[in-house]
Amino acid sequence: MKDFLISFFLPEGMTDWFDIVRVEEEINTGTRQADILYNSVLNIYLDERDNREGDQLGLRPNGFTEPTLVKDYPIRNRKVLLHVRRRRYLDADGRNIILNQYPLTADGTKVSVEFGLFFKDSDGYSSIDGSVIGKILSY
């Protein structure tokens, strides 16, 4: 039931690939124009699950990457920032390997794919003036 509810608040597939390790809310102290819209910032920290299969099982876990920051849809007057860490593995020669690539952000942005699509019309073109989008996404 918990994962079902959480799936409504995270980008598609996130609960399949990542575990939520913690959630923190902080007062929004931002000074950008868009910050007046948000009372606080919801920081959601996610670590990649160990999804190794078959011949990948021989790889040795080697911690996590530095977090990637992904901006997502605001939730109830809160900015949402996803802090995503990917797993690293060592191969037999001791080289670092990152196994899986996930579609976490829209091309050329730091926003989730779905949030990026929100600003496009059915033809794939921006449906909102670019300067407005810039202000919205400046958090």
KAJO-V65799 format. One record per residue. N is the residue number from 1. RES is the residue in one letter. SS is DSSP state (H for helix, E for strand, - for the rest). Layout:
[[N	RES	SS] [N	RES	SS]]
This chain:
[[1	M	-] [2	K	H] [3	D	H] [4	F	H] [5	L	H] [6	I	H] [7	S	-] [8	F	-] [9	F	-] [10	L	-] [11	P	-] [12	E	-] [13	G	-] [14	M	H] [15	T	H] [16	D	H] [17	W	H] [18	F	E] [19	D	E] [20	I	E] [21	V	E] [22	R	E] [23	V	E] [24	E	E] [25	E	E] [26	E	E] [27	I	E] [28	N	-] [29	T	-] [30	G	-] [31	T	-] [32	R	-] [33	Q	H] [34	A	H] [35	D	H] [36	I	H] [37	L	H] [38	Y	-] [39	N	-] [40	S	E] [41	V	E] [42	L	E] [43	N	E] [44	I	E] [45	Y	E] [46	L	E] [47	D	E] [48	E	E] [49	R	-] [50	D	-] [51	N	-] [52	R	-] [53	E	-] [54	G	H] [55	D	H] [56	Q	H] [57	L	H] [58	G	H] [59	L	-] [60	R	E] [61	P	E] [62	N	E] [63	G	E] [64	F	E] [65	T	-] [66	E	-] [67	P	-] [68	T	E] [69	L	E] [70	V	E] [71	K	E] [72	D	E] [73	Y	E] [74	P	E] [75	I	E] [76	R	-] [77	N	-] [78	R	E] [79	K	E] [80	V	E] [81	L	E] [82	L	E] [83	H	E] [84	V	E] [85	R	E] [86	R	-] [87	R	E] [88	R	E] [89	Y	E] [90	L	E] [91	D	-] [92	A	-] [93	D	-] [94	G	-] [95	R	-] [96	N	E] [97	I	E] [98	I	-] [99	L	-] [100	N	-] [101	Q	-] [102	Y	-] [103	P	-] [104	L	-] [105	T	E] [106	A	-] [107	D	-] [108	G	-] [109	T	-] [110	K	-] [111	V	E] [112	S	E] [113	V	H] [114	E	H] [115	F	H] [116	G	H] [117	L	H] [118	F	H] [119	F	-] [120	K	E] [121	D	-] [122	S	-] [123	D	-] [124	G	-] [125	Y	-] [126	S	E] [127	S	-] [128	I	-] [129	D	-] [130	G	H] [131	S	H] [132	V	H] [133	I	H] [134	G	H] [135	K	H] [136	I	H] [137	L	-] [138	S	-] [139	Y	-]]
